[in-house]
Amino acid sequence: MAFNPSGGSTPFPTLSLSVLVILCVSVPPWQTNLIMSAQVQTSKAARFPSKTVEIQIKRRANPDSPQYWERFEIPYRPNLNIISCLMEIQKRPVTKEGNPTTPPVWQMSCLEQVCGICTMVINGRARQSCSALVDNFEQPIKLEPMSKFPNIRDLVVDRSRMFDHLKRVNAWIELDGTYDLGPGPRMDQDDVQERYAYSRCMTCGCCLEACPQYEDDHYIGPQAIAQVRLFNMHATGGMTRDQRLEGIMGEDGITNCGNAQNCVKVCPMNIPLTKAIYEENRETVIHGLFGWLKR
């Protein structure tokens, strides 16, 4: 006999007494936690069905040897970054096929996206491996060294040419007593904000890796041009302004920029590189014109 909760003899066709009793019983907290935990695990399993991460690394034993790929598989855990994956592989250097191999080689230092030394190509784009989270990439995750710099071993490249470019454009301010520095210069706040953006460059190489004009060191690159802008905007740095402009006016200088604007898209520090190129391009034209008139 069905129970009618409102009383009377009319049967209640939809709910029986047993059903009402079950509905009225609350779920214990420990069961609720189990249900919620199961839902979270199901969500993660849907994204990573095997609960593992597959890493493919483009390797090289030395600068003269050919490159080759190796596949690795490590356990998945939340908030895993690429550096952590490489450290897991380094602890147990065995490929996905079960073959022992040498530990992968890469560079790292600050682990805070400040030093720029851990740059590599991750799934086809130059990034900082310390801030690249596994959760943001499709598997398998492919790691390659930057292609615009000499590859020394595995994921390590030689970025010396970037620092040679900084030397060429005198990317510093003389403080050896040659100039009468006087009191600290007053600067407009707009200039201060712009200079601060340029000062965040960590010489990571992402802009050069993405630049289609930068090949075989035939272009000085946006990072050096941005540093010219940084120091030429400074009141004291302006004393050697002409030397910096001369440094970017050669055959491989600022005129080789093709305005692809890839540099500003991949820069991890969001530096306005295209603005620096535009401003310094204008300055070099004026400098070249007045230099010709002085002859």
VENBEL-V89816 format. One record per helix or strand of 3 or more residues. SS is the DSSP state (a for helix, b for strand). FROM is the first residue (numbers start at 1). LEN is the number of residues. Records with the same first field share a line. If there is no record, write none. Layout:
BEGIN
SS=FROM-LEN + FROM-LEN
END
This chain:
BEGIN
a=17-8 + 29-19 + 82-10 + 134-3 + 160-9 + 189-11 + 206-5 + 222-11 + 237-11 + 254-3 + 262-5 + 273-21
b=52-8 + 68-8 + 119-4 + 125-4 + 141-4 + 150-4 + 156-3
END
